[in-house]
Amino acid sequence: MAIEIIRELADRGIMIKSLTDPFLDVNSSTPMDEAIIGIMAELAQLRVSTIRKNTSRN
């Protein structure tokens, strides 16, 4: 899902830039960039899920 959004933005001339990790300035123009975007999106989702689990009431 993240890669599709980034592709749509790139088609409109909008590029994604990381403010905290400059080495993550990638686009969807190469398979390696797509892989990095996918991995980072999954890690972000893992972080969100972990935070929700740790802060939820059982």
N, C-alpha and C positions, 0 to 999 in steps of 0.2 A: 504494500500500500504506500509506504513512504516513497519508494522509487517512482511510482506513478505520479505522485504529486510533484516530485522534483522534476520529472520529465515535462510535465505540463507547464511548470514555471519556466523551465529552460526554453521551451518552445515559444514562450512569450518574452524571452530575453532576460529573465530574472534568474540570477545565480544565487546559490546558498553559500553563505560564509559563516564559519564558526567564529564566534567572538571570544571563546575561551580556549579553543584548540586550533591554532592556525594551520596545523598540519592536516586538518580534516577538511580543508577547502577543496572539495571534490565536486564534480558534476556527473551527469549521467552519460557522458560521451564515450566512455570505455567500459569494458566488462569489469575491470579491476575497480573502477570508481563505483560501479553499481554494486559490486560485492561489499565494498567498504560501507556504502550507505546502508545496505541491508543488515550488515553486522551491527552497525551503530544503532539502527532502529530497533533491532532485537534486544540489544543491551539496555537501551532506554526503556523498553517495555518491561524488561526484567526488573529494572530499578523501580518503576512505578508499581509493579505488582508486589515487590518486596516491601515497599513503604506502606502500601495498603494493608498487607497482611500484618505487619508489625504495629500498625496503629488501629486496627479494627478491634472491636469489642467482641469477645466470644460468648 
